[in-house]
Amino acid sequence: MTSSPKLYLGDLHDTPLGDFRFAVSDLGLVAVEWAGNQPKLDAYLQKIKHPFEVNQKKADPYARELHEYLNGKRTDFTISIDWSDFTSFQCKALQAVCRIPYGETRTYIDIAREINHPNAYRAVGAANAMNPMPIVVPCHRLLGKDGKLHGYGGMGGLKTKRWLLKMEGSIAA
């Protein structure tokens, strides 16, 4: 049995959406959460059972890209993502969400069709509801089948989702 990879925790402060905490492994980003939602991050880290330590240097590349994005200086993330704690279906669904271009939106049904599970739009919704990397895995770009904003688990809920979509230019200000 192999041991769990170590995670490194770091922070990002003073963004237009507040402060963030990161968990990264040697394979990539594992989680990003608003600092004010620390219990949610703690619960996720406990669930995946990886040892961790604070190491800002390891988290800095991830923090830098999120900072650039939130300040309108980046439209694509180039950081790697560690997909090792996801099921095969969750990987397919969340990776399809990552392919939604900046400034565009899709529905849960669109993603279900893209991953060849056309009737699994609720499962796509469930995969996105547990997304531990909001913003980087841009679940804010998903709309309901009616084309309207539905649910957002990030700090601030739909107000934050609306802000992100306005910043990207995919909904009118």
MIDOSE-1310 file (N, C-alpha, C; in nm, 2 decimals, decimal comma, always signed):
residues 173
mtss	+0,08/-0,12/+0,00/+0,00/+0,00/+0,00/+0,09/+0,12/+0,00; +0,06/+0,22/-0,09/+0,13/+0,34/-0,09/+0,08/+0,44/+0,01; +0,17/+0,53/+0,05/+0,12/+0,63/+0,15/+0,06/+0,74/+0,07; -0,03/+0,82/+0,13/-0,10/+0,93/+0,07/+0,00/+1,04/+0,05
pkly	-0,01/+1,11/-0,07/+0,08/+1,22/-0,09/+0,06/+1,33/+0,00; +0,16/+1,40/+0,03/+0,15/+1,51/+0,13/+0,09/+1,63/+0,05; +0,01/+1,71/+0,13/-0,04/+1,83/+0,08/+0,03/+1,95/+0,14; +0,03/+2,06/+0,07/+0,09/+2,18/+0,11/-0,02/+2,29/+0,11
lgdl	-0,03/+2,36/+0,22/-0,13/+2,47/+0,24/-0,07/+2,61/+0,22; -0,14/+2,69/+0,16/-0,10/+2,83/+0,15/-0,22/+2,92/+0,13; -0,19/+3,05/+0,13/-0,29/+3,15/+0,13/-0,28/+3,25/+0,01; -0,39/+3,32/-0,02/-0,39/+3,43/-0,11/-0,48/+3,54/-0,04
hdtp	-0,43/+3,66/-0,03/-0,50/+3,77/+0,04/-0,53/+3,88/-0,06; -0,63/+3,96/-0,02/-0,66/+4,09/-0,08/-0,70/+4,07/-0,23; -0,80/+3,98/-0,26/-0,85/+3,98/-0,39/-0,99/+4,05/-0,39; -1,04/+4,07/-0,51/-1,18/+4,14/-0,51/-1,28/+4,05/-0,44
lgdf	-1,26/+3,92/-0,43/-1,35/+3,83/-0,37/-1,31/+3,78/-0,23; -1,21/+3,85/-0,17/-1,16/+3,81/-0,04/-1,04/+3,73/-0,04; -1,01/+3,66/+0,07/-0,89/+3,58/+0,10/-0,92/+3,43/+0,07; -0,82/+3,36/+0,02/-0,84/+3,22/-0,01/-0,73/+3,14/+0,06
rfav	-0,76/+3,01/+0,07/-0,67/+2,91/+0,12/-0,65/+2,80/+0,01; -0,53/+2,75/-0,01/-0,50/+2,65/-0,11/-0,45/+2,52/-0,05; -0,48/+2,41/-0,11/-0,41/+2,28/-0,08/-0,36/+2,23/-0,21; -0,23/+2,20/-0,22/-0,17/+2,15/-0,34/-0,09/+2,03/-0,31
sdlg	-0,07/+1,95/-0,41/+0,02/+1,83/-0,39/+0,13/+1,85/-0,50; +0,22/+1,75/-0,50/+0,32/+1,76/-0,61/+0,26/+1,74/-0,75; +0,14/+1,69/-0,75/+0,07/+1,67/-0,88/-0,01/+1,79/-0,93; -0,05/+1,88/-0,83/-0,12/+2,00/-0,87/-0,22/+2,04/-0,76
lvav	-0,31/+2,13/-0,80/-0,41/+2,18/-0,71/-0,51/+2,07/-0,66; -0,53/+2,07/-0,53/-0,62/+1,98/-0,47/-0,75/+2,05/-0,42; -0,73/+2,17/-0,37/-0,85/+2,24/-0,32/-0,82/+2,39/-0,31; -0,92/+2,47/-0,33/-0,91/+2,61/-0,30/-1,04/+2,65/-0,24
ewag	-1,03/+2,73/-0,13/-1,15/+2,77/-0,06/-1,13/+2,91/+0,00; -1,24/+2,98/+0,01/-1,24/+3,11/+0,07/-1,19/+3,09/+0,22; -1,10/+3,18/+0,26/-1,05/+3,17/+0,40/-1,16/+3,17/+0,50; -1,27/+3,24/+0,47/-1,38/+3,25/+0,56/-1,46/+3,12/+0,57
nqpk	-1,43/+3,03/+0,48/-1,50/+2,89/+0,48/-1,40/+2,79/+0,52; -1,31/+2,82/+0,61/-1,21/+2,72/+0,66/-1,27/+2,59/+0,70; -1,39/+2,58/+0,77/-1,44/+2,45/+0,81/-1,47/+2,36/+0,69; -1,51/+2,42/+0,58/-1,54/+2,34/+0,45/-1,41/+2,28/+0,40
lday	-1,30/+2,36/+0,40/-1,17/+2,31/+0,36/-1,12/+2,20/+0,45; -1,13/+2,23/+0,58/-1,09/+2,13/+0,68/-1,17/+2,00/+0,66; -1,30/+2,00/+0,64/-1,38/+1,88/+0,62/-1,33/+1,81/+0,49; -1,30/+1,88/+0,39/-1,25/+1,81/+0,26/-1,12/+1,75/+0,29
lqki	-1,03/+1,82/+0,35/-0,89/+1,76/+0,38/-0,91/+1,64/+0,47; -1,00/+1,64/+0,57/-1,02/+1,52/+0,65/-1,07/+1,40/+0,57; -1,16/+1,44/+0,48/-1,22/+1,33/+0,39/-1,12/+1,26/+0,30; -1,03/+1,34/+0,25/-0,93/+1,27/+0,15/-0,81/+1,22/+0,23
khpf	-0,80/+1,25/+0,35/-0,70/+1,19/+0,44/-0,55/+1,19/+0,39; -0,51/+1,31/+0,35/-0,37/+1,33/+0,32/-0,30/+1,41/+0,43; -0,18/+1,37/+0,46/-0,11/+1,46/+0,56/-0,08/+1,59/+0,49; -0,07/+1,70/+0,57/-0,05/+1,83/+0,51/+0,04/+1,91/+0,61
evnq	+0,10/+2,01/+0,54/+0,18/+2,11/+0,62/+0,16/+2,25/+0,55; +0,18/+2,35/+0,62/+0,18/+2,49/+0,56/+0,31/+2,51/+0,48; +0,30/+2,55/+0,36/+0,41/+2,57/+0,27/+0,37/+2,67/+0,17; +0,38/+2,80/+0,20/+0,34/+2,90/+0,11/+0,41/+2,90/-0,03
kkad	+0,54/+2,86/-0,03/+0,62/+2,86/-0,15/+0,56/+2,76/-0,25; +0,51/+2,64/-0,20/+0,45/+2,55/-0,29/+0,31/+2,60/-0,34; +0,24/+2,68/-0,27/+0,11/+2,73/-0,31/+0,12/+2,85/-0,39; +0,23/+2,92/-0,39/+0,24/+3,05/-0,46/+0,21/+3,05/-0,61
pyar	+0,25/+2,95/-0,69/+0,21/+2,96/-0,83/+0,06/+2,95/-0,85; -0,01/+2,88/-0,76/-0,16/+2,87/-0,77/-0,22/+3,00/-0,73; -0,17/+3,05/-0,62/-0,22/+3,18/-0,57/-0,20/+3,29/-0,67; -0,08/+3,29/-0,74/-0,05/+3,39/-0,84/-0,15/+3,39/-0,95
elhe	-0,18/+3,27/-1,00/-0,28/+3,26/-1,12/-0,42/+3,30/-1,08; -0,46/+3,26/-0,96/-0,60/+3,30/-0,91/-0,60/+3,45/-0,89; -0,50/+3,51/-0,84/-0,49/+3,66/-0,82/-0,50/+3,73/-0,95; -0,43/+3,68/-1,05/-0,43/+3,74/-1,19/-0,57/+3,73/-1,25
ylng	-0,63/+3,61/-1,23/-0,76/+3,59/-1,29/-0,86/+3,69/-1,22; -0,87/+3,69/-1,09/-0,96/+3,78/-1,02/-0,94/+3,93/-1,04; -0,83/+3,96/-1,09/-0,80/+4,10/-1,12/-0,80/+4,13/-1,27; -0,86/+4,04/-1,35/-0,88/+4,06/-1,49/-0,76/+4,05/-1,58
krtd	-0,65/+3,99/-1,53/-0,53/+3,98/-1,60/-0,50/+3,84/-1,66; -0,59/+3,75/-1,64/-0,57/+3,61/-1,69/-0,71/+3,56/-1,72; -0,71/+3,49/-1,84/-0,84/+3,42/-1,88/-0,83/+3,27/-1,87; -0,71/+3,22/-1,87/-0,70/+3,07/-1,86/-0,60/+3,04/-1,75
ftis	-0,63/+2,93/-1,68/-0,53/+2,88/-1,58/-0,44/+2,78/-1,65; -0,31/+2,79/-1,61/-0,21/+2,69/-1,67/-0,16/+2,60/-1,56; -0,20/+2,62/-1,43/-0,16/+2,54/-1,32/-0,22/+2,39/-1,34; -0,15/+2,30/-1,29/-0,19/+2,16/-1,30/-0,30/+2,13/-1,18
idws	-0,38/+2,03/-1,21/-0,48/+1,99/-1,11/-0,45/+1,85/-1,08; -0,46/+1,81/-0,95/-0,44/+1,68/-0,90/-0,58/+1,61/-0,90; -0,61/+1,53/-0,99/-0,74/+1,46/-1,01/-0,75/+1,33/-0,93; -0,65/+1,30/-0,85/-0,64/+1,16/-0,80/-0,75/+1,13/-0,69
dfts	-0,82/+1,23/-0,63/-0,91/+1,20/-0,53/-1,06/+1,20/-0,58; -1,07/+1,19/-0,71/-1,21/+1,19/-0,78/-1,24/+1,06/-0,84; -1,37/+1,03/-0,85/-1,41/+0,91/-0,92/-1,39/+0,94/-1,07; -1,40/+0,83/-1,15/-1,39/+0,85/-1,29/-1,49/+0,95/-1,35
fqck	-1,62/+0,93/-1,30/-1,73/+1,02/-1,35/-1,70/+1,16/-1,31; -1,66/+1,18/-1,18/-1,63/+1,32/-1,14/-1,52/+1,38/-1,22; -1,42/+1,31/-1,25/-1,31/+1,36/-1,33/-1,36/+1,40/-1,47; -1,44/+1,32/-1,53/-1,49/+1,35/-1,67/-1,58/+1,48/-1,66
alqa	-1,67/+1,48/-1,56/-1,76/+1,60/-1,55/-1,68/+1,73/-1,52; -1,59/+1,72/-1,42/-1,52/+1,84/-1,39/-1,41/+1,88/-1,49; -1,35/+1,79/-1,56/-1,26/+1,82/-1,67/-1,34/+1,89/-1,79; -1,46/+1,84/-1,81/-1,54/+1,91/-1,92/-1,58/+2,05/-1,87
vcri	-1,60/+2,07/-1,75/-1,63/+2,21/-1,70/-1,51/+2,29/-1,72; -1,39/+2,24/-1,70/-1,26/+2,31/-1,72/-1,25/+2,35/-1,86; -1,31/+2,28/-1,96/-1,30/+2,32/-2,10/-1,40/+2,43/-2,14; -1,49/+2,47/-2,05/-1,58/+2,58/-2,09/-1,49/+2,70/-2,10
pyge	-1,49/+2,77/-2,22/-1,40/+2,88/-2,24/-1,44/+3,00/-2,15; -1,35/+3,08/-2,12/-1,37/+3,21/-2,04/-1,47/+3,29/-2,12; -1,57/+3,34/-2,05/-1,67/+3,43/-2,11/-1,79/+3,35/-2,17; -1,79/+3,22/-2,15/-1,90/+3,14/-2,21/-1,96/+3,06/-2,09
trty	-2,08/+3,01/-2,11/-2,15/+2,93/-2,02/-2,20/+2,80/-2,09; -2,23/+2,70/-2,01/-2,30/+2,58/-2,05/-2,40/+2,54/-1,95; -2,48/+2,45/-1,98/-2,58/+2,39/-1,89/-2,53/+2,26/-1,84; -2,59/+2,21/-1,73/-2,55/+2,07/-1,68/-2,58/+1,97/-1,79
idia	-2,69/+1,99/-1,87/-2,72/+1,90/-1,97/-2,61/+1,90/-2,08; -2,56/+2,02/-2,11/-2,45/+2,02/-2,21/-2,33/+1,94/-2,17; -2,30/+1,95/-2,04/-2,18/+1,88/-1,99/-2,21/+1,73/-1,99; -2,33/+1,69/-1,95/-2,37/+1,54/-1,95/-2,36/+1,49/-2,09
rein	-2,40/+1,56/-2,19/-2,39/+1,52/-2,33/-2,24/+1,51/-2,37; -2,17/+1,61/-2,34/-2,03/+1,61/-2,38/-1,95/+1,49/-2,33; -1,98/+1,44/-2,21/-1,91/+1,33/-2,15/-1,98/+1,20/-2,18; -2,07/+1,20/-2,28/-2,14/+1,08/-2,32/-2,23/+1,01/-2,22
hpna	-2,29/+1,09/-2,13/-2,38/+1,05/-2,03/-2,50/+1,14/-2,03; -2,58/+1,14/-2,15/-2,68/+1,25/-2,17/-2,79/+1,26/-2,07; -2,81/+1,15/-1,99/-2,92/+1,16/-1,89/-2,86/+1,18/-1,75; -2,73/+1,20/-1,74/-2,67/+1,22/-1,61/-2,65/+1,36/-1,57
yrav	-2,74/+1,45/-1,61/-2,72/+1,59/-1,58/-2,73/+1,62/-1,43; -2,81/+1,54/-1,36/-2,81/+1,56/-1,21/-2,68/+1,51/-1,15; -2,62/+1,40/-1,20/-2,49/+1,36/-1,15/-2,38/+1,46/-1,18; -2,39/+1,53/-1,30/-2,30/+1,64/-1,33/-2,32/+1,75/-1,23
gaan	-2,44/+1,78/-1,19/-2,47/+1,88/-1,09/-2,41/+1,84/-0,96; -2,42/+1,71/-0,92/-2,37/+1,66/-0,79/-2,21/+1,67/-0,79; -2,15/+1,64/-0,91/-2,00/+1,65/-0,92/-1,96/+1,79/-0,90; -2,04/+1,88/-0,95/-2,00/+2,03/-0,94/-2,03/+2,08/-0,80
amnp	-2,13/+2,03/-0,74/-2,16/+2,07/-0,60/-2,05/+2,04/-0,50; -1,98/+1,93/-0,53/-1,87/+1,89/-0,44/-1,73/+1,94/-0,49; -1,73/+2,02/-0,60/-1,61/+2,07/-0,66/-1,52/+2,15/-0,55; -1,41/+2,09/-0,52/-1,32/+2,15/-0,41/-1,23/+2,26/-0,47
mpiv	-1,25/+2,30/-0,60/-1,16/+2,40/-0,66/-1,24/+2,50/-0,73; -1,34/+2,57/-0,66/-1,42/+2,67/-0,73/-1,33/+2,78/-0,79; -1,38/+2,83/-0,90/-1,32/+2,93/-0,98/-1,22/+2,87/-1,07; -1,12/+2,79/-1,02/-1,02/+2,73/-1,11/-1,09/+2,62/-1,19
vpch	-1,17/+2,54/-1,13/-1,26/+2,45/-1,21/-1,39/+2,53/-1,21; -1,42/+2,60/-1,32/-1,51/+2,71/-1,33/-1,66/+2,66/-1,33; -1,70/+2,61/-1,22/-1,84/+2,56/-1,20/-1,94/+2,68/-1,21; -1,88/+2,80/-1,19/-1,97/+2,92/-1,20/-2,02/+2,94/-1,34
rllg	-1,96/+2,88/-1,44/-2,00/+2,89/-1,58/-2,11/+2,80/-1,62; -2,17/+2,72/-1,52/-2,28/+2,63/-1,54/-2,41/+2,70/-1,51; -2,51/+2,68/-1,60/-2,64/+2,74/-1,58/-2,74/+2,62/-1,58; -2,86/+2,65/-1,52/-2,97/+2,55/-1,53/-3,02/+2,54/-1,67
kdgk	-3,10/+2,44/-1,69/-3,15/+2,42/-1,83/-3,24/+2,53/-1,88; -3,29/+2,62/-1,78/-3,36/+2,73/-1,82/-3,27/+2,85/-1,85; -3,14/+2,83/-1,85/-3,05/+2,94/-1,88/-3,02/+3,04/-1,77; -3,07/+3,01/-1,65/-3,06/+3,10/-1,54/-2,95/+3,05/-1,44
lhgy	-2,91/+3,14/-1,35/-2,82/+3,10/-1,25/-2,89/+3,02/-1,14; -2,82/+2,91/-1,11/-2,87/+2,82/-1,01/-2,76/+2,78/-0,92; -2,77/+2,78/-0,79/-2,68/+2,73/-0,69/-2,53/+2,77/-0,72; -2,47/+2,80/-0,62/-2,32/+2,82/-0,62/-2,27/+2,80/-0,48
ggmg	-2,19/+2,71/-0,45/-2,14/+2,67/-0,32/-2,03/+2,76/-0,27; -1,98/+2,85/-0,35/-1,87/+2,94/-0,31/-1,92/+3,04/-0,22; -1,83/+3,10/-0,14/-1,87/+3,21/-0,05/-1,95/+3,32/-0,12; -2,06/+3,36/-0,07/-2,14/+3,46/-0,13/-2,25/+3,41/-0,22
glkt	-2,24/+3,28/-0,25/-2,35/+3,21/-0,33/-2,37/+3,27/-0,47; -2,49/+3,29/-0,51/-2,52/+3,34/-0,64/-2,47/+3,48/-0,67; -2,45/+3,56/-0,56/-2,39/+3,70/-0,58/-2,25/+3,68/-0,63; -2,17/+3,59/-0,58/-2,04/+3,56/-0,63/-2,04/+3,51/-0,77
krwl	-2,13/+3,41/-0,80/-2,14/+3,35/-0,93/-2,17/+3,46/-1,03; -2,26/+3,55/-1,00/-2,30/+3,66/-1,09/-2,18/+3,75/-1,11; -2,10/+3,78/-1,01/-1,98/+3,87/-1,02/-1,88/+3,81/-1,11; -1,85/+3,68/-1,09/-1,76/+3,61/-1,18/-1,80/+3,61/-1,33
lkme	-1,93/+3,58/-1,35/-1,98/+3,58/-1,49/-1,98/+3,72/-1,55; -2,01/+3,82/-1,47/-2,00/+3,96/-1,52/-1,85/+4,00/-1,55; -1,76/+3,96/-1,47/-1,62/+3,99/-1,49/-1,57/+3,93/-1,62; -1,62/+3,80/-1,65/-1,58/+3,73/-1,77/-1,66/+3,78/-1,89
gsia	-1,76/+3,86/-1,87/-1,84/+3,92/-1,98/-1,94/+3,82/-2,04; -1,98/+3,72/-1,96/-2,08/+3,62/-2,02/-2,22/+3,66/-1,98; -2,24/+3,75/-1,88/-2,37/+3,81/-1,86/-2,36/+3,96/-1,85; -2,47/+4,02/-1,88/-2,46/+4,17/-1,88/-2,45/+4,23/-1,74
a	-2,38/+4,34/-1,73/-2,36/+4,41/-1,61/-2,49/+4,47/-1,57
